[in-house]
Amino acid sequence: MQTGKPMYVAIEGPIGVGKTTLANLLAKRLGARLCLEEVEENPFLPKFYKDRARFAFQTQLFFLLSRFRQQSNILQGDLFAQGGVVSDYLMVKDRLFAALNLADDEMALYDRVWNIVHPRAPKPDLLILLMADMDVLLNRIKQRGRVFEKGMDRKYLREVRNLYSEYFFDYSDTPLLVVDTSEIDYVRSTADQDHLIAVIREHRGGIRHYKPLGSE
């Protein structure tokens, strides 16, 4: 990642790993515009967590159209005028969740829309993949206190985490920085935050794995 040049940085990872938190911090430090996915605006999401099979398609379609609109705005904007863009998701996330949750006939219909919209989504200059242990994810989900995530299904969360591990194992579309966040606190620890930001700024290309020693 070249310093001083406006960039498009995307942050990914399983539910509760801290994508939005890092996106806010990074955008502030880089003077970049934020692009945050519209999670709580999705009217089907609370219903989805109560009945995944029944409400998966409506939930996913809302997310697909919402994310596509946001990604189109990134393309239409001027990165130099904005100082860059930091997003708390990558467009391909939508299809990963669709493949996990949709029935075969729903997936076939979904893919008809996906094949139209996804080639138009911009590729980031850097993708940051955040990962964490299961217990850490569950604790962070509990701490942020979203009502519809109360009682998060551990099995479902494990499926999501495994999905990310498998998909990004041989990812090569963009430069990738993989960060193990299990033992790092970039919210409360200035040292942790500074070190992580430095690693992000230094990353030039390819894949790098960053496993911090953790805060004292």
N, C-alpha and C positions, 0 to 999 in steps of 0.2 A: 504493500500500500504506500503510494508516494505521498509524502507529507506536503502540505501546501496546495494540493490539487483537489478541487471539488470531486467527491466520489459518491457513488451509490453503494452503501453498505447495508446488507440484510443480515438479520439475526434469526436463527432458528433453534429448535429444540423441543423436547416434549412438554406437555402441560405442566405449568408450575415451576419451570426451571429458571425463570427470571429474564425472559426475553425483553419484555416491555420496560422493566427496570433498567436493564443495560442500555436499551435504545434511548431512553430519556437521558441517561448519564452521558452516553457517547455523543448524542446530538448537541448537548450543552457544551461539551468540551471541544467539539469540532466546529461549532457554530453552524450546524446543519439543520435542515428542515426535518421534522418528524413525520413518519407515515406509520400510524398505528392501526392495526386491524380492528374492525368494529365488532368486538365480541359481545358486549352487553347490549348492543343494538339489535342483535339477532333475536327476533321474537320466538323462534322455534327452539332455541338452545335449552331453556329450562325444561321444556317438554321432552327434548331428546334425552336428557340425563335420566328422565323417569321411564322412558320407553324408547330405547334406541332404534329398534326395528321399525316402529311406526313413524317416527319423526326424522329419521336420518336423511331422507331425500330432501325434504323441505329445508332442513337445517343446512345441508351442504349446498343446495342451490343458492340460498341467500348469501352464504359465504363466497361462493364462486363469483357471483355478480358484483358483490361489494368489493372483493379483492381486485377483480378485473378493472373496475372503475378507478380504484386508487392507483393501480399500476399504470393505467393509461395516463393519469394525471402526472406521474413521474416522467413519463416519456415526453409529455407536452410541455413540461416545465423547463426552465433553464438552470442546470446544476450550478453554473458559475454565479448566477444571480442569487441562488438559494444557499450557496456555500456547501452544496452537497445534500444528500438525503440519507437518512438512517431509517430503516424499516424494521419492524419487529416480526416480520415473516417473509418467507420466500413463496412465490406463487405456486410452486410444485407441492407445497404443503397441502393445498386444497385437494389435489388428486390422491395424495397419500391417505388422507382421512376418508375420502370417498371410497377408495379400494378396501379400506378396513371396515366400513360401516354399511355400504350399500349392497342390496341384493343384486343378483346377476342382471335382471331386466332393468333395474334402476341404473346400474353401472353402465349398461349399454347406452341408455338415453343420456346419462351424464357425459359420457365420452364424446357424444356428438357435439355437445356444447363446448366441452373442454378443447377439442381439436380445433375449434374455431378461435377461441380466445387465447390459449396459452402461447402460441407463437408470437403474439403481439406484446407479451410481457417482457420488460427489460431484464437483462442479466446484471446482477450486481458486480461491482469491481472487487468486492470481497464479501464472502459469506462467513459468518461466525456461527458455529454450531456449539450450543451450550448443552452439556450433559450433566447428569447427577444421579446419585444412588436413589433407589426407590423410596427409602425412608425420608430422604431429604426432600424429594419432590412432594410427597404426601404432607410433610410438615409445612412446606412453603404454600401449598394449596390451602391448607387449614388457616395459616396466618393471614392470607390475603382476604379471606372471609366472603367470597362470593356465595350467595345463598344457593344458587343452582348447582354449585360444586360440592355442597355439603354431603358428606358420605360418599365421596368419590370412590368408584369401584376400583379396587386395587388391581384386579385382573385386567380391566380395560386400560388402566394407566400403564401396566407392564407391557401390554400389546402395543401401545403407542410408543413407548420407549424403545422396544425392540424394533419397531418399524423404522424409527429414525436411525438406529444403529446399523440396520441392514442396508437401508437405502444409501446412506452417506459413506458406507464402508469403502466403496471404490468410486466415489463422486469425483468428477474431473471437469465439470462445466465451467467452474470459476475458481479462483484462489479460495482456499478453505482454511480456516483456523478453528480447530476443535479445542474447546475449553472444558476441562473437568471442573465444575463449580461446586462439587461436594464439600470442599474444604476452603472455600474462599468467600469473603464477605465484602463485595465491592460497594455495598450500601453504607455500612458503618465504618469500614476501615479505609482511611485515605491511602494508606500504603498499598493495600490490595488493589484499589481502584487505579492508582497511578501506575502500578506495575502492569496491570492488564491493558490499560490504554497505551502504554509504551509498546507492549507486544503487538497490539493491533496496528499501531502506526508503523512498526518495523516490518510487518509481514509484506513480502514482495510478490509471492506467487507460489503455486503448488499447494501442498498440504503441510500444515504444521500442527502438532499436538502440544497443548500447553496444560500442564498439570501443576498448579500452584502448590506450595508447601502448606498454605493455610495461614490464617491469622493466629497470632498468639492470644 
